[in-house]
Amino acid sequence: MNLSESKNKQKWSTKCNCYLVCKKCKFIISQFEKCHKCKHESNQSYFPSTINVVLNVLQKNYQNSNSKEQEIAVIVFFCILAELLSKNLLVELMVNLKLPSNIQNKLLLDNKEFDKRRDLFKTITNQSFEKVIEGIDKENQYKNLLVLFRRIYKQRNKLIHSGTVYGFKDKDCKECVDQIPVLINMYVALHNNIIAKK
């Protein structure tokens, strides 16, 4: 699915965020499917509504983009989407450990940067983020996504902290948009690999 080439007006939040979570075993499935593990039916959306909001903002900015500034806005919101997905997974992991909400909030506040959240993931799961990704990445699509994200994220931080806007490449906006489904699928796969009951 290449979102950058999509001509229809279907909302990206509908196209990309079509996942339900099984209440019984926590396995994530696509809409209109039964759980692959326990065959239980579910109608509970997996991702929080903030994901839909960001997806719709991304779509609006990309499809109406006619300036470099709007392209940069798309890249910034792509990073925000990645941060929200990361936070969602970490919260699930901490809830599973029955950590109090005040501890959860402090850990998230103390680990805002991507590398720190990767370290927090390892602390919680006793597994490195890279090793888990390697185990679920059958076609190297997540590896390629993370290479792009690390570069984009570094440049996004330069933009925020020093106002540097010249490090983005012309193709970055389109690449970010086309990686949105891959990004979402990666966090679904991480959930099913770690959170869902075996």
C-alpha positions in Angstrom: 0.0 0.0 0.0 1.6 3.3 -1.1 -0.3 6.1 0.5 1.6 8.7 -1.5 0.0 7.3 -4.7 -3.5 6.9 -3.2 -5.9 9.1 -5.2 -9.1 8.3 -3.3 -10.5 10.3 -0.4 -10.6 7.4 2.0 -9.3 8.5 5.4 -5.8 7.2 6.2 -7.1 6.5 9.7 -9.6 4.0 8.2 -7.1 2.5 5.8 -4.2 2.1 8.2 -5.8 1.8 11.6 -8.0 -1.2 11.0 -6.9 -3.3 13.9 -9.0 -4.9 16.7 -7.7 -6.5 19.9 -9.1 -9.7 21.2 -10.4 -9.2 24.8 -9.7 -12.8 25.6 -6.0 -13.4 24.6 -5.0 -9.8 23.6 -4.0 -10.9 20.0 -4.5 -8.1 17.5 -6.4 -8.9 14.3 -7.6 -7.0 11.3 -11.2 -6.0 11.1 -13.8 -8.7 10.1 -11.5 -11.5 11.3 -11.7 -13.9 14.2 -8.8 -14.1 16.5 -6.1 -16.4 15.0 -5.2 -17.8 18.4 -8.5 -18.4 20.3 -11.1 -17.8 17.5 -12.8 -15.2 19.7 -14.5 -12.3 18.0 -13.7 -8.7 19.0 -15.0 -5.3 18.1 -12.6 -3.3 20.4 -10.2 -1.0 18.5 -6.6 -1.5 19.4 -5.0 1.9 18.9 -6.1 5.0 20.9 -8.1 7.7 19.1 -5.0 10.0 19.1 -3.5 7.8 16.4 -6.5 8.5 14.1 -6.1 12.2 14.7 -2.4 12.2 13.7 -3.1 10.0 10.7 -5.8 12.5 9.5 -3.5 15.5 10.1 -0.8 13.7 8.1 -3.2 13.0 5.2 -4.5 16.6 5.1 -1.0 18.1 5.1 0.3 15.6 2.5 -2.6 15.7 0.0 -2.7 19.5 0.2 1.1 20.0 0.2 2.3 22.8 -2.0 5.3 24.0 0.0 8.4 22.8 1.7 6.9 23.9 5.0 4.0 21.5 4.6 6.3 18.7 3.6 8.3 19.3 6.8 5.1 19.3 8.8 4.3 15.8 7.4 7.8 14.6 8.5 7.3 16.1 12.0 3.9 14.4 12.4 5.3 11.1 11.1 7.8 11.3 14.1 4.9 12.1 16.4 3.0 9.1 15.1 6.1 6.9 15.8 6.4 8.4 19.3 2.7 7.7 20.1 2.9 4.1 18.9 6.1 3.6 21.0 4.4 5.1 24.0 1.3 2.9 23.5 3.4 -0.3 23.5 5.5 0.8 26.5 2.3 1.5 28.5 1.0 -1.9 27.7 4.2 -3.5 28.9 4.2 -1.5 32.1 0.5 -2.3 32.7 1.4 -6.0 32.3 4.0 -5.6 35.1 1.3 -3.9 37.2 3.4 -0.8 37.6 1.6 2.1 39.3 0.5 4.9 37.0 2.7 7.4 38.6 5.7 5.2 38.0 4.6 4.7 34.4 4.3 8.4 33.8 7.7 9.1 35.4 9.4 6.4 33.2 7.8 7.9 30.1 8.8 11.4 31.0 12.4 10.4 31.8 12.7 8.4 28.5 11.2 10.7 25.8 14.0 10.2 23.2 13.9 7.3 20.8 17.1 5.7 22.1 16.0 6.1 25.7 12.7 4.4 25.0 14.6 1.6 23.2 16.6 1.2 26.5 13.4 1.3 28.5 11.9 -1.4 26.3 15.0 -3.6 27.1 14.7 -2.9 30.8 11.0 -3.9 30.8 11.2 -7.0 28.5 14.8 -8.1 29.1 15.1 -8.2 25.3 16.8 -5.8 23.0 14.5 -3.8 20.7 16.7 -4.7 17.7 16.6 -8.5 18.5 12.9 -8.5 18.8 12.5 -6.6 15.5 14.9 -9.0 13.9 12.8 -11.9 15.0 9.6 -10.5 13.5 11.0 -8.8 10.4 10.7 -11.4 7.7 11.4 -9.1 4.7 13.7 -6.5 6.3 10.9 -3.9 6.0 11.1 -2.9 9.7 14.9 -2.7 9.5 14.6 -0.3 6.5 11.9 1.7 8.3 14.1 2.1 11.4 17.0 3.3 9.2 14.8 6.0 7.8 13.2 6.9 11.1 16.5 7.4 12.9 17.7 9.8 10.3 14.4 11.7 10.1 14.1 11.8 13.9 17.6 13.2 14.3 16.8 15.9 11.8 13.5 16.6 13.4 15.2 17.2 16.7 17.6 19.7 15.0 14.6 21.5 13.6 13.0 21.7 17.0 16.0 22.6 19.1 18.0 24.8 16.7 15.6 25.7 13.8 17.7 23.8 11.2 15.4 23.0 8.2 18.1 22.2 5.6 18.9 18.6 6.5 15.7 17.0 5.0 15.9 15.4 1.6 13.4 16.0 -1.2 12.1 12.5 -1.0 11.8 12.3 2.8 8.2 13.4 2.9 7.0 10.8 0.4 9.1 8.1 2.0 7.6 8.9 5.4 4.1 8.7 4.1 4.7 5.3 2.4 6.2 4.0 5.6 3.1 4.8 7.7 1.5 1.3 7.2 4.8 -0.4 7.8 5.3 1.6 11.1 1.8 0.7 12.3 2.2 -3.0 11.3 5.5 -3.1 13.2 3.9 -2.1 16.4 1.0 -4.6 15.8 3.7 -7.3 15.3 5.5 -6.2 18.5 2.3 -6.4 20.5 1.4 -9.9 19.2 4.9 -11.1 19.8 5.2 -9.8 23.4 1.9 -8.8 24.8 -0.6 -11.4 23.5 -0.9 -14.4 25.6 0.9 -17.4 24.2 
